Amino acid sequence: MKITLLKIIILVVIILILVAVFMHRSQPTPTSNPVNEKSAPLLLPPISSALERVTKKPFGIKISPNNSPISPERFTGYHTGVDFEILSGEENIDVPISAICTGPLLIKRWANGYGGMVVQKCQLEGQDITVVYGHLKITSVIIKINDIITAGEQIGILGKGYSTETDGERKHLHLGIHKGAIPNTSGYISDPANLVNWIDITQYLK
């Protein structure tokens, strides 16, 4: 009788152990909650306090010598990029400009309307884009053509205002993002319907 009772107790213990093991394995594996996670930004700001600097020429604004926030104004059309202005006290100091994404350097030269200009190729949400950084001091850009620029890496500094470094323009950054792998460095276009071929970086900045 004692042996039979012992066997029953052992059997019950085994059953309880098996049930416990089964219950543990059937529990769902904890997974991360994407709502609570901070995803990496798709594009980084090209300059410190970026959104505070967009005070004169945002994306898509119609510009002409008669209605421009800049005087005198030499350009006409719809703005394909975003102008980031300098802050008070930055007139005579180096203002660093950083890459908004990771990708190779395609163009580095002086260009009419920009002065020093750099063009980078990147991908945004799986699509090719090219990025224009205008009004840079071109001698400050030591990165070579086809070198990979990492997002957040310094490209150069802004050119001196009203000099050949900015092609006579004020000291500021013009940043334009064009869809596709072929660069388009136009700062203004005549048909607003074609603005769909460009991207407003401020939509990606916080």
C-alpha positions as CSV (number, residue, x, y, z in Angstrom):
1,M,0.0,0.0,0.0
2,K,2.8,2.4,0.9
3,I,4.6,1.6,-2.4
4,T,1.5,2.3,-4.4
5,L,1.0,5.6,-2.6
6,L,4.6,6.6,-3.2
7,K,4.2,5.8,-6.9
8,I,1.0,7.9,-7.1
9,I,2.9,10.8,-5.4
10,I,5.8,10.5,-7.8
11,L,3.4,10.4,-10.8
12,V,1.6,13.5,-9.6
13,V,4.9,15.4,-9.2
14,I,6.0,14.4,-12.7
15,I,2.7,15.5,-14.1
16,L,3.0,18.9,-12.3
17,I,6.5,19.3,-13.6
18,L,5.4,18.6,-17.2
19,V,2.5,21.0,-16.9
20,A,4.8,23.7,-15.6
21,V,7.3,23.1,-18.5
22,F,4.5,23.2,-21.0
23,M,3.0,26.4,-19.6
24,H,6.4,28.1,-19.7
25,R,7.0,27.2,-23.3
26,S,3.5,28.3,-24.4
27,Q,4.1,31.8,-23.0
28,P,4.6,34.3,-25.9
29,T,8.1,35.6,-26.3
30,P,8.3,39.3,-25.3
31,T,8.8,41.5,-28.4
32,S,9.8,45.1,-28.7
33,N,7.0,47.6,-29.1
34,P,7.7,49.8,-32.1
35,V,5.4,52.4,-30.7
36,N,7.7,52.9,-27.7
37,E,10.9,52.7,-29.7
38,K,12.6,55.8,-31.1
39,S,13.4,55.0,-34.7
40,A,16.5,56.5,-36.3
41,P,15.7,59.6,-38.3
42,L,15.7,59.2,-42.1
43,L,17.5,62.5,-42.6
44,L,19.7,64.4,-40.3
45,P,19.8,68.2,-40.0
46,P,22.6,69.8,-42.1
47,I,23.2,72.5,-39.5
48,S,22.6,73.2,-35.8
49,S,19.2,74.6,-34.8
50,A,18.1,73.8,-38.3
51,L,14.4,74.6,-38.1
52,E,15.0,77.9,-36.3
53,R,17.0,79.1,-39.4
54,V,14.2,78.7,-42.0
55,T,13.0,82.3,-41.9
56,K,13.3,83.6,-45.4
57,K,13.0,81.0,-48.2
58,P,11.3,77.8,-47.3
59,F,10.6,75.0,-49.8
60,G,8.3,75.9,-52.7
61,I,8.1,79.6,-52.1
62,K,7.5,81.7,-55.2
63,I,10.3,84.2,-55.6
64,S,10.7,87.3,-57.8
65,P,12.5,90.6,-57.5
66,N,9.2,92.1,-56.5
67,N,8.2,89.8,-53.6
68,S,11.4,88.3,-52.3
69,P,12.3,88.5,-48.6
70,I,15.9,89.2,-49.9
71,S,16.8,92.5,-51.4
72,P,18.2,92.8,-54.0
73,E,16.9,89.6,-55.5
74,R,18.5,88.1,-58.6
75,F,16.4,84.9,-58.9
76,T,12.8,84.2,-60.1
77,G,10.8,81.0,-59.7
78,Y,9.7,78.4,-57.2
79,H,12.3,77.5,-54.6
80,T,13.3,73.8,-54.9
81,G,15.2,73.7,-51.6
82,V,15.3,75.2,-48.2
83,D,17.5,78.1,-47.1
84,F,19.0,77.9,-43.6
85,E,20.0,81.3,-42.5
86,I,22.9,82.2,-40.2
87,L,22.1,83.2,-36.6
88,S,23.2,86.4,-34.9
89,G,26.9,86.4,-34.3
90,E,27.7,83.9,-37.0
91,E,28.6,86.4,-39.7
92,N,32.3,86.1,-39.2
93,I,32.8,82.6,-37.7
94,D,33.0,79.2,-39.3
95,V,29.5,77.6,-39.6
96,P,29.9,73.8,-40.1
97,I,27.6,72.0,-42.5
98,S,27.0,68.2,-42.1
99,A,25.7,65.5,-44.4
100,I,22.0,64.7,-44.0
101,C,22.4,61.1,-45.2
102,T,25.0,58.6,-46.1
103,G,26.3,58.3,-49.7
104,P,29.0,59.2,-52.2
105,L,30.1,62.7,-53.1
106,L,29.2,63.2,-56.8
107,I,30.1,66.9,-57.4
108,K,32.4,69.4,-55.7
109,R,32.9,72.7,-57.6
110,W,32.1,76.4,-57.9
111,A,28.7,76.9,-59.5
112,N,26.8,79.9,-60.8
113,G,24.2,81.1,-58.2
114,Y,25.8,79.0,-55.4
115,G,29.5,79.6,-55.2
116,G,30.8,76.5,-53.6
117,M,28.5,73.6,-54.2
118,V,28.6,69.9,-53.2
119,V,26.2,67.2,-54.5
120,Q,25.8,63.9,-52.7
121,K,23.9,60.8,-53.7
122,C,21.9,58.9,-51.0
123,Q,18.8,56.7,-50.6
124,L,15.6,57.8,-48.8
125,E,13.0,55.1,-48.0
126,G,14.6,52.8,-50.7
127,Q,14.7,55.5,-53.4
128,D,17.7,57.3,-54.9
129,I,18.0,61.0,-54.1
130,T,20.7,63.6,-54.8
131,V,21.4,66.4,-52.3
132,V,22.7,69.9,-53.1
133,Y,24.6,71.8,-50.5
134,G,25.0,75.3,-51.8
135,H,27.0,78.4,-50.7
136,L,29.9,76.5,-49.1
137,K,33.5,77.5,-48.9
138,I,34.7,75.0,-51.4
139,T,38.2,74.9,-50.1
140,S,36.9,73.6,-46.8
141,V,35.5,70.5,-48.4
142,I,38.3,68.0,-48.2
143,I,36.2,65.0,-49.1
144,K,37.0,63.6,-52.6
145,I,34.7,62.7,-55.4
146,N,33.2,59.2,-55.0
147,D,34.2,59.1,-51.3
148,I,31.3,58.0,-49.0
149,I,30.1,60.7,-46.7
150,T,28.4,59.4,-43.5
151,A,25.2,61.0,-42.2
152,G,26.2,63.6,-39.6
153,E,29.8,63.9,-41.0
154,Q,31.0,67.5,-41.5
155,I,31.2,68.3,-45.2
156,G,32.6,71.8,-45.0
157,I,31.7,75.3,-43.7
158,L,29.6,78.1,-45.1
159,G,31.2,80.5,-47.5
160,K,31.8,84.2,-46.7
161,G,28.7,86.3,-47.4
162,Y,28.7,88.5,-50.5
163,S,31.9,87.0,-51.8
164,T,32.9,84.6,-54.6
165,E,32.5,81.8,-52.1
166,T,28.7,82.3,-52.2
167,D,28.6,83.9,-55.7
168,G,27.7,87.2,-54.2
169,E,24.9,85.9,-52.1
170,R,24.3,86.3,-48.3
171,K,25.9,83.7,-46.0
172,H,23.5,80.9,-45.7
173,L,22.9,77.2,-46.8
174,H,20.7,76.3,-49.7
175,L,19.8,72.6,-49.4
176,G,17.9,70.9,-52.2
177,I,16.9,67.2,-52.4
178,H,16.0,65.9,-55.9
179,K,14.4,62.6,-56.5
180,G,16.4,60.1,-58.6
181,A,20.1,59.3,-59.1
182,I,20.7,62.1,-61.7
183,P,21.6,65.4,-60.0
184,N,19.5,68.5,-60.7
185,T,21.1,71.5,-59.2
186,S,18.4,74.0,-60.1
187,G,17.6,76.3,-57.2
188,Y,14.4,77.6,-58.8
189,I,11.9,76.3,-61.4
190,S,9.2,78.0,-63.4
191,D,6.5,75.4,-63.1
192,P,5.2,74.7,-59.5
193,A,3.9,71.3,-60.7
194,N,7.5,70.1,-61.0
195,L,8.1,70.6,-57.3
196,V,7.0,67.0,-56.9
197,N,10.4,66.0,-58.1
198,W,12.0,67.6,-55.1
199,I,11.7,66.9,-51.3
200,D,11.2,69.4,-48.5
201,I,13.8,68.4,-45.9
202,T,11.9,70.1,-43.1
203,Q,9.3,67.4,-43.3
204,Y,12.0,65.0,-41.9
205,L,13.4,67.3,-39.2
206,K,12.1,67.6,-35.6
